[in-house]
């Protein structure tokens, strides 16, 4: 007997059998267990334990089932699981991917009559195999037909030239057979002849009629019937409980108190669960879920299996629970999420009376684990044991009931609640014997993946095999193979030391991580002004700065800088003093910067357009004593009380006499490469900007690495487009000057006026812009006349500052195919740019930031400071020779951001807060912000700074700043806030969050922020909420924040179709207050109601409406528009057909118009 046959035999003879501490516990009547049974139990022990784990049910069911005397044909409601499967089949639009195919090679003399009799008897015994399904307004009905012989489809492959190929193709067709569940039966049998005494038997059963447990029963019946017929024996297979008996029992149980208790358990357990897993996909999820899948097989070695078994035995649990714990840990390591959710399949054969009933009993259980890194491996297994026990105790709640009750986000692109599965698989196809025939199981399966990822663990006498089934539209094979390696690594490293904490369990061997930086690649570091002076000596008459109305050669720039430095020096400015420069971009700004460097002082750039309070803070925080400015610049009125103003546009400052005197008198040598070069202020989390201090040495290595990567030379010219207060301005100014190239000054007004920008930058060879400006620039360029004559010298485009859309890269490469394109990445703390990526049309990565430049090192680490393997998301840490010293006057924040290098004593790494992953080719993909600090329109914004300011207002209770994507694809900054003693008036519900549409406070907040923050940090949308969505830790769940809205309206219908459609919606949903723009699934609709509504629409409008079409048009208005379009097309075809000219299909569009 097989393990299932043995288990069924024991249960039916009153034997109480269970699993206790990983061993079989058997309580049998006296003298029942003879030596034969005992030996069979021992031989099948492992499989019986696995089967009992699937059967484990917990509490006593609501009532004992009754066995009805069903006629040969009858109708009955479909079960909840069948309802969902029929819904999925309808959404599949003609595909059938819920098949259970098996195939066997039969060698020997096949008795065709016996085979036909076996299948005929099979269908006579199991009504579910003779069942079709009929759609009614209240759901689907099972329609059971009278018994009839099975049609065995025969195919002769002996005539095929390539029999193996012909067999493979035939089995593929059989496995992917499209069942018509509305008019046909859910079973197909095919017999493929390979030789006179060699056949292949293919059996394909739709999942709606069976599950894995049922398959064992069916195969047993076929074997018994065939063998008895061949031996001329009378075999009567008893009609057991039918699936209709189970549906009848289930309908009663769904009204029971136990059902209510189980439902409450699930609703409490899954409250606030993540609705989509955080596993990073390789491809963007398609809007319509694809089921194109493939399997990767992994065989665990004997030592690993022993570790699993030993750990299960020590903790008195099952190997499946141990696997479950390590699978949860792997998902945690991959996703950086502690809230891990995946599903598993349970046989759901309680009451035990249905143990031999064929049908769709299997249920999906949602397993939710809190993978706290402070837990030990043992503690995680204990937690998983508890989670598993409780879930199995409440396994009878239909998964579809949970979906409808929880009402998660509805999308055609993903499964609700769970998209990842871990399944213990006991392959029914291993035991199949037909009389004297030699049988061999053949591989036959659909190339489908019903989930994003499913790990099937097969238990056999040979050990454990893992089958990684994954969706090819989401994941690459390389990632899954790597995941399998990491799973094996976790099993071995975690289970070998079960007392270690989870944060110490690593996916990789960290001893192989390189940590040396090769700086001999560069020349000896020197101060930045020395690089410039070398260029001035070599090419004194070359253009250095090009500005409207004034140009400076390298000689002129050097002379002016020396003169200004001499004046400042004589005026008391000393080395290491901090000097601010607050003026429009101009020749004078570049002169001021170089003069400061020559003095050995620190350059502090300020934007004159900043609010007075922000400028005042920067000056006080940086302890600036002198501000170099222009007389026309409007500065804060009290600025003169804080610092000394020095206008560099004073007449007579750069006279020939003064410049000559400076050449003689100014002999100060500033050559300390460790001295600060500049302070640039970035957004700060305390509500105030923080200053980043960078040395000459760090800046030197950054400029040299960027110059090499960009192939900079004296022939180049580069415009200064970014604000002088941003780090990118140093790249745009100092990079050209370090390599003898020219700077083109672009004022703020010219950046806004694209025509001016095109004219001013027309002669440049290198151009840098943030993505938003780059898009406007390329669009303006493409719309100009004589585009081919524009930018004759342009060789290199640089884009960065925020995530760069792939569409923009493609547009640039298409518009300027001969121009090199680099995506830049970096921040002020890493001396601006530290990596770059050169996209190509052949193999372009999405949101790629490239490889670290030779002056820098990238480390992708998880929250515990462990290196993440390639392909897995983590936080980016930057090391190397170009790190900043830290933040001015902020030692605590500096210590948090600049952490000790884990692999090199005495060095630091900068903790970027950016989530990235290392790709197979060595590039890095940018995934977003770890700490909600964002880059928008090329500027890094600390959301906490905005939140801190707004929350400081007396009328505001709480504030959350968030970057949201608008329907047009653009990103915008949104501020959500709640009022103190908020009155709930004019409220709207969006994504289960109440939105207060009051705008009184919004105006006050806007006015306040205008005086506190620069323009780029002003939120575009302000939205008042009564309450914020919270995660299980009590923190604001940013993923659940409502989409930005201005006001919600209950939009009235327009036109007859919308009126009729809205009436149907109200009837189905039982709601009166509905508008034509409300989404069906956001106002109480679910999958079953969607099916009913689709049926009513078909009846009301006499048109065919696919359920998938309704999911895509889930508002009254869009659905009515779809119906109108279908009706117009139908009438157009009718008119054409009436004229008898069926070749004029193109007339349809004309008739529609």
URBEL-V249007 format. One record per backbone hydrogen bond with DSSP energy under -1.0 kcal/mol. CO is the residue of the C=O (numbers start at 1). NH is the residue of the N-H. If there is no record, write none. Layout:
# URBEL-V249007
[[CO;NH] [CO;NH]]
This chain:
# URBEL-V249007
[[2;6] [3;7] [4;8] [5;9] [6;10] [7;11] [8;12] [10;15] [11;14] [16;27] [18;25] [20;23] [23;20] [25;18] [27;16] [29;32] [34;38] [35;39] [36;40] [37;41] [38;42] [39;43] [40;44] [42;45] [44;48] [45;49] [46;50] [47;51] [48;52] [49;53] [50;54] [51;55] [52;56] [68;70] [74;144] [76;142] [79;83] [80;84] [81;85] [82;86] [83;87] [84;88] [85;89] [86;90] [87;91] [88;92] [90;93] [98;207] [100;205] [102;203] [103;442] [104;201] [105;440] [106;199] [107;438] [111;115] [112;116] [113;117] [114;118] [115;119] [116;120] [117;121] [118;122] [119;123] [120;124] [121;125] [122;126] [126;129] [127;130] [128;131] [130;145] [132;143] [134;141] [136;139] [139;136] [140;78] [141;134] [142;76] [143;132] [144;74] [153;191] [155;193] [157;160] [162;166] [163;167] [164;168] [165;169] [166;170] [167;171] [168;172] [169;173] [170;174] [171;175] [172;176] [174;177] [179;181] [180;184] [181;133] [186;206] [188;204] [189;153] [190;202] [191;155] [192;200] [193;157] [195;198] [197;108] [198;194] [198;195] [199;106] [200;192] [201;104] [202;190] [203;102] [204;188] [205;100] [206;209] [211;215] [212;216] [213;217] [214;218] [215;219] [216;220] [217;221] [218;222] [219;223] [220;224] [221;225] [222;226] [223;227] [224;228] [225;229] [226;230] [227;231] [228;233] [229;232] [242;246] [243;247] [244;248] [245;249] [246;250] [247;251] [248;252] [249;253] [250;254] [252;255] [253;256] [256;260] [257;261] [258;262] [259;263] [260;264] [261;265] [262;266] [263;267] [264;268] [265;269] [266;270] [270;273] [291;449] [292;472] [294;470] [296;468] [298;466] [301;305] [302;306] [303;307] [304;308] [305;309] [306;310] [307;311] [308;312] [309;313] [310;314] [311;315] [312;317] [318;322] [319;323] [320;324] [321;325] [322;326] [323;327] [324;328] [325;329] [326;330] [327;331] [328;332] [329;333] [330;334] [331;335] [332;336] [338;340] [338;371] [340;369] [342;367] [343;422] [344;365] [346;363] [351;354] [352;355] [354;357] [359;361] [363;346] [365;344] [367;342] [369;340] [370;372] [372;375] [373;503] [375;502] [376;380] [377;381] [378;382] [379;383] [380;384] [381;385] [382;386] [383;387] [384;388] [385;389] [386;390] [387;391] [388;392] [389;393] [392;395] [394;397] [398;402] [399;403] [400;404] [401;405] [402;406] [403;407] [412;289] [416;418] [419;452] [419;453] [420;343] [421;455] [423;457] [425;459] [427;430] [434;437] [438;107] [440;105] [446;448] [447;293] [452;471] [453;421] [454;469] [455;423] [456;467] [457;425] [458;465] [460;463] [463;460] [464;300] [465;458] [466;298] [467;456] [468;296] [469;454] [470;294] [471;474] [471;475] [474;282] [474;283] [476;480] [477;481] [478;482] [479;483] [480;484] [481;485] [482;486] [483;487] [484;488] [485;489] [486;490] [487;491] [488;492] [489;493] [490;494] [491;495] [492;496] [497;500] [498;378] [500;377] [501;504] [502;505] [509;512] [510;513] [517;519] [519;522] [527;531] [528;532] [529;533] [530;534] [531;535] [532;536] [533;537] [534;538] [535;539] [539;542] [540;555] [542;554] [544;743] [545;552] [546;745] [547;550] [550;547] [552;544] [552;545] [553;557] [554;558] [555;559] [556;560] [557;561] [558;562] [559;563] [560;564] [561;565] [562;566] [563;567] [564;568] [565;569] [566;570] [567;571] [568;573] [569;572] [574;577] [577;602] [578;625] [579;604] [580;628] [581;606] [586;590] [587;591] [588;592] [589;593] [590;594] [591;595] [592;596] [593;597] [594;598] [595;599] [596;601] [597;600] [600;576] [602;579] [603;679] [604;581] [607;610] [611;615] [612;616] [613;617] [614;618] [615;619] [616;620] [617;621] [618;622] [619;624] [625;644] [626;580] [627;646] [628;582] [629;648] [630;633] [636;639] [639;642] [639;643] [644;627] [646;629] [650;653] [655;659] [656;660] [657;661] [658;662] [659;663] [661;665] [662;666] [665;667] [671;673] [672;675] [673;697] [675;696] [677;603] [678;694] [680;692] [682;690] [684;687] [690;682] [691;888] [692;680] [693;885] [694;677] [694;678] [695;699] [696;700] [697;701] [698;702] [699;703] [700;704] [701;705] [702;706] [703;707] [704;708] [705;709] [706;710] [707;712] [713;716] [716;742] [717;765] [717;766] [718;744] [723;726] [726;729] [727;730] [728;732] [729;733] [730;734] [731;735] [733;737] [734;738] [736;739] [736;741] [742;718] [743;546] [744;720] [747;751] [748;752] [749;753] [753;757] [754;758] [755;759] [756;760] [757;761] [761;764] [765;795] [765;796] [767;798] [770;774] [771;775] [772;776] [773;777] [774;778] [775;779] [776;780] [777;781] [778;782] [779;783] [781;784] [786;789] [787;790] [795;820] [796;767] [797;822] [798;769] [799;824] [805;809] [806;810] [807;811] [808;812] [809;813] [810;814] [811;815] [812;816] [816;819] [820;797] [822;799] [823;837] [825;834] [825;835] [827;830] [827;832] [828;831] [829;884] [831;833] [834;853] [835;825] [836;851] [837;823] [847;926] [851;836] [853;856] [855;881] [857;879] [859;877] [860;868] [861;875] [862;865] [866;862] [869;872] [874;916] [875;861] [876;912] [877;859] [878;910] [879;857] [886;693] [887;890] [890;894] [891;895] [892;896] [893;897] [894;898] [897;911] [899;909] [904;907] [907;901] [909;899] [910;878] [913;930] [914;876] [915;927] [916;874] [917;925] [918;871] [919;922] [923;919] [924;849] [925;917] [928;915] [934;941] [936;939] [939;936] [941;934] [942;945] [942;946] [943;947] [944;948] [945;949] [946;950] [947;951] [950;953] [953;956] [955;980] [958;978] [960;976] [962;974] [964;972] [966;969] [970;966] [972;964] [973;1020] [973;1021] [974;962] [975;1023] [976;960] [977;1025] [978;957] [978;958] [983;985] [986;997] [988;995] [990;993] [993;990] [994;1026] [995;988] [999;1003] [1001;1005] [1002;1006] [1003;1007] [1004;1008] [1005;1009] [1006;1010] [1009;1012] [1009;1013] [1014;1017] [1015;1018] [1021;975] [1023;977] [1024;996] [1029;1037] [1031;1034] [1035;1031] [1036;1038] [1037;1040] [1038;1041] [1049;1051] [1051;1076] [1055;1059] [1056;1060] [1057;1061] [1058;1062] [1059;1063] [1060;1064] [1061;1065] [1062;1066] [1063;1067] [1064;1068] [1065;1069] [1066;1070] [1072;1074] [1075;1078] [1076;1117] [1079;1082] [1080;1085] [1086;1090] [1087;1091] [1088;1092] [1089;1093] [1090;1094] [1091;1095] [1092;1096] [1093;1097] [1094;1098] [1095;1099] [1096;1100] [1097;1101] [1098;1102] [1106;1110] [1107;1111] [1108;1112] [1109;1113] [1114;1080] [1115;1119] [1116;1120] [1117;1121] [1118;1122] [1119;1123] [1120;1124] [1121;1125] [1122;1126] [1123;1127] [1124;1128] [1125;1129] [1126;1130] [1127;1131] [1128;1132] [1129;1133] [1130;1134] [1131;1135] [1132;1136] [1133;1137] [1134;1138] [1135;1139] [1136;1141] [1137;1140] [1141;1144] [1144;1147] [1145;1148] [1147;1151] [1148;1152] [1149;1153]]
